[in-house]
Amino acid sequence: MADISTDNQQFIDAAEARGEDTFMYKDPKSGEFLLVSGSPESIRLLVDIIDDYELVSEVAADIATELERLHLDVK
């Protein structure tokens, strides 16, 4: 079995050699990681999209919790 941290470092080193940035994301639900590389602008945009998604997900969960508290069916 390959050493994942070594594979990740090789991926990061190769991306840096190409002038790319990298981003590693851990899914809070599954615990799985995603490692991507791309232009600095693309990585910044991806980070912004993920930040927005996480915020909207939190708000939606809060709304669902409040609706359940009020005994309203949200399905």
C-alpha positions as semicolon CSV with decimal commas, in nm:
position;residue;x (nm);y (nm);z (nm)
1;M;0,000;0,000;0,000
2;A;0,134;0,340;-0,098
3;D;0,208;0,603;0,161
4;I;-0,068;0,861;0,114
5;S;0,131;1,147;0,267
6;T;0,418;1,077;0,026
7;D;0,175;1,067;-0,268
8;N;0,019;1,393;-0,154
9;Q;0,357;1,562;-0,119
10;Q;0,459;1,444;-0,466
11;F;0,132;1,585;-0,604
12;I;0,193;1,917;-0,426
13;D;0,555;1,934;-0,543
14;A;0,454;1,865;-0,903
15;A;0,184;2,131;-0,887
16;E;0,428;2,385;-0,747
17;A;0,675;2,300;-1,024
18;R;0,399;2,386;-1,274
19;G;0,329;2,715;-1,093
20;E;-0,003;2,593;-0,954
21;D;-0,152;2,630;-0,610
22;T;-0,298;2,339;-0,417
23;F;-0,596;2,305;-0,188
24;M;-0,687;2,021;0,045
25;Y;-1,043;1,993;0,169
26;K;-1,179;1,758;0,433
27;D;-1,547;1,682;0,393
28;P;-1,702;1,733;0,737
29;K;-1,965;1,464;0,681
30;S;-1,761;1,182;0,531
31;G;-1,419;1,276;0,670
32;E;-1,269;1,214;0,327
33;F;-1,006;1,446;0,180
34;L;-0,987;1,607;-0,160
35;L;-0,657;1,744;-0,289
36;V;-0,666;1,958;-0,603
37;S;-0,429;2,185;-0,790
38;G;-0,487;2,466;-1,032
39;S;-0,409;2,823;-1,114
40;P;-0,398;3,053;-0,812
41;E;-0,714;3,226;-0,934
42;S;-0,899;2,895;-0,972
43;I;-0,797;2,776;-0,628
44;R;-0,909;3,106;-0,471
45;L;-1,244;3,074;-0,649
46;L;-1,281;2,712;-0,533
47;V;-1,206;2,813;-0,174
48;D;-1,468;3,089;-0,196
49;I;-1,726;2,848;-0,340
50;I;-1,661;2,592;-0,066
51;D;-1,678;2,859;0,205
52;D;-2,012;2,977;0,065
53;Y;-2,141;2,619;0,042
54;E;-2,047;2,547;0,402
55;L;-2,216;2,867;0,521
56;V;-2,535;2,792;0,328
57;S;-2,532;2,434;0,459
58;E;-2,508;2,560;0,817
59;V;-2,791;2,806;0,762
60;A;-3,009;2,536;0,604
61;A;-2,940;2,302;0,896
62;D;-3,028;2,580;1,142
63;I;-3,354;2,648;0,958
64;A;-3,443;2,278;0,955
65;T;-3,372;2,255;1,327
66;E;-3,590;2,557;1,398
67;L;-3,872;2,421;1,183
68;E;-3,854;2,089;1,366
69;R;-3,863;2,277;1,694
70;L;-4,178;2,450;1,575
71;H;-4,315;2,109;1,470
72;L;-4,334;2,194;1,104
73;D;-4,276;1,924;0,845
74;V;-3,979;2,022;0,625
75;K;-4,001;1,732;0,379
